[in-house]
Amino acid sequence: MNADLDSLSKDELIQLRTDVEKALKTIDARRKADAKRAAEKAAKEYGFSLDEILGAATGKTTKGAAKYANPANPEQTWTGRGRKPNWVIEALDNGKSIEDLAI
């Protein structure tokens, strides 16, 4: 395609750029949809859904069972993994042991 860009006005060039960007986004969206369909088909051939595969690939895990509970509010629990909740820190600072918070 040979376009004579020199003959276009600034407004026409801006419109052309806008049209090109829109067309590129449309092509990307179409290609992503095609890739997703192909990935879903491949996963199905092995007996899995794409969500199952992607969940395993990203290392997503379910929240573990609660091991500790706030004595002042038993609805507040902690699995013992990750950052300690404020209520755990406060209980430890007030002389309780982690075993005192165990469920």
C-alpha positions in Angstrom: 0.0 0.0 0.0 1.5 3.3 -1.1 -0.2 6.2 0.6 0.8 9.7 -0.3 1.0 11.0 3.3 2.5 14.3 2.1 -0.7 15.3 0.4 -2.8 14.8 3.6 -3.6 17.6 6.0 -2.7 17.5 9.6 -6.4 16.7 10.6 -6.5 13.9 8.0 -3.2 12.5 9.3 -4.6 12.5 12.9 -7.7 10.8 11.7 -5.7 8.2 9.8 -3.6 7.6 13.0 -6.8 7.1 15.0 -8.2 4.7 12.5 -5.0 2.7 12.4 -4.8 2.4 16.2 -8.5 1.3 16.3 -7.8 -1.3 13.5 -4.8 -2.6 15.4 -6.8 -3.0 18.6 -9.5 -4.8 16.7 -6.9 -7.2 15.2 -5.3 -7.8 18.6 -8.7 -8.6 20.2 -9.6 -11.0 17.4 -6.2 -12.8 17.7 -6.6 -13.0 21.5 -10.1 -14.5 21.1 -8.7 -17.0 18.5 -5.8 -17.9 20.8 -8.2 -18.4 23.7 -10.4 -20.7 21.7 -7.4 -22.8 20.6 -6.2 -23.0 24.2 -9.6 -24.1 25.4 -9.8 -26.7 22.7 -6.3 -28.1 23.5 -7.2 -28.2 27.3 -10.4 -30.0 26.5 -8.6 -32.7 24.5 -6.7 -33.5 27.7 -9.8 -33.5 29.8 -9.3 -30.1 31.5 -10.9 -26.7 31.3 -8.7 -23.7 30.6 -9.5 -22.3 34.0 -8.2 -25.5 35.6 -5.0 -25.3 33.6 -4.4 -21.6 34.3 -5.2 -21.9 38.0 -2.6 -24.6 38.3 0.0 -22.7 36.2 -0.3 -19.5 38.3 0.0 -21.4 41.5 -3.3 -20.2 42.9 -4.1 -22.1 46.0 -7.1 -22.1 48.3 -7.0 -20.5 51.6 -5.8 -22.9 54.3 -7.8 -23.9 57.3 -7.8 -21.5 60.2 -5.4 -22.5 63.0 -5.8 -19.4 65.2 -8.7 -17.3 66.4 -9.0 -14.0 68.2 -10.2 -14.7 71.7 -12.1 -11.4 71.8 -13.8 -12.1 68.4 -13.7 -15.7 67.3 -14.9 -14.7 63.8 -11.4 -13.3 63.2 -9.1 -16.2 62.3 -5.7 -16.7 60.8 -4.2 -19.7 59.0 -0.7 -19.1 60.4 0.6 -18.2 56.9 1.5 -14.8 55.6 1.5 -11.6 57.6 0.2 -11.7 61.2 -3.1 -9.9 61.7 -3.1 -7.0 64.1 -5.1 -9.0 66.7 -2.3 -11.6 66.7 0.4 -9.0 67.2 -1.5 -7.3 70.0 -2.2 -10.6 71.8 1.5 -11.6 71.6 2.5 -8.1 72.8 0.1 -8.5 75.8 1.8 -11.7 76.9 -0.2 -14.4 75.2 1.6 -17.2 73.3 0.7 -18.3 69.9 -0.6 -21.6 71.4 -3.1 -19.5 73.4 -4.7 -18.4 70.1 -4.8 -21.9 68.6 -8.2 -23.2 67.7 
